[in-house]
Amino acid sequence: MAKQSIEPKRNISNRRQGLLSRKQVVDAPRFSRRELAKLGALLTMAFTSLFLSMSAHGSMNASRSMSVGVYQTGSSAKEKIDWSVFLPEGNGKAEVALACTSCHDLTQVITQKKSAGNWRTTLQKMISQYQAPVDKEDMPILIEYLAKNFGDKNPIEQLPMNINTSSAEAISRVPGLTPELAKAVVESREAKGPFASVEDLKRVKGISDTELKKIKSYLKTTE
């Protein structure tokens, strides 16, 4: 009797899984270069803020801080500050962070008082002269965000912010300082005189050593 050859059974479930995986890859969402750039800007701001917060709590050493571009405060070290914390939340924040940091420090944006028309002129100059990464379709978003947050009523006049001359409204923009605390800062300097150093803010009830570590890089007491 002739022997009948038996073909080994194929693993059908594995084949189906392979087909499913390939289909999932094909159907995966695709992002445009502009969307990826926005995502990158948001992630950069998020990670920078995270590292600064960890550093303020003493959970990062100097070498790790240097590796991510965040420098500890000190006489022998250059300090790099995350000014993006002064960019209010809203549509356009990521676009502003991406476009403006390609040319200069964000402080040059945050301390401005410009109308929508002036911001349009500024953006056009950034694009034509400095090749800022701004898409034409993002222009209305950028102009609206900048005019809304850094228009004629912008209370921030300088950064680091001078706590001896800045208004309560401006001081309240410092991350971690509520309007109530900002008002208390102004009342303290009016009642007891100007602050000799940023550390003197601890005389204001509600500002502890922990809070001070988080905000001192954004502040100063002299011009």
Helices and strands as residue ranges (DSSP letters): H 12-26, H 33-56, H 62-67, G 83-86, H 93-100, H 107-110, H 116-130, G 136-138, H 139-149, E 161-162, H 168-171, H 179-192, G 198-203, H 209-215, G 216-218, E 219-220
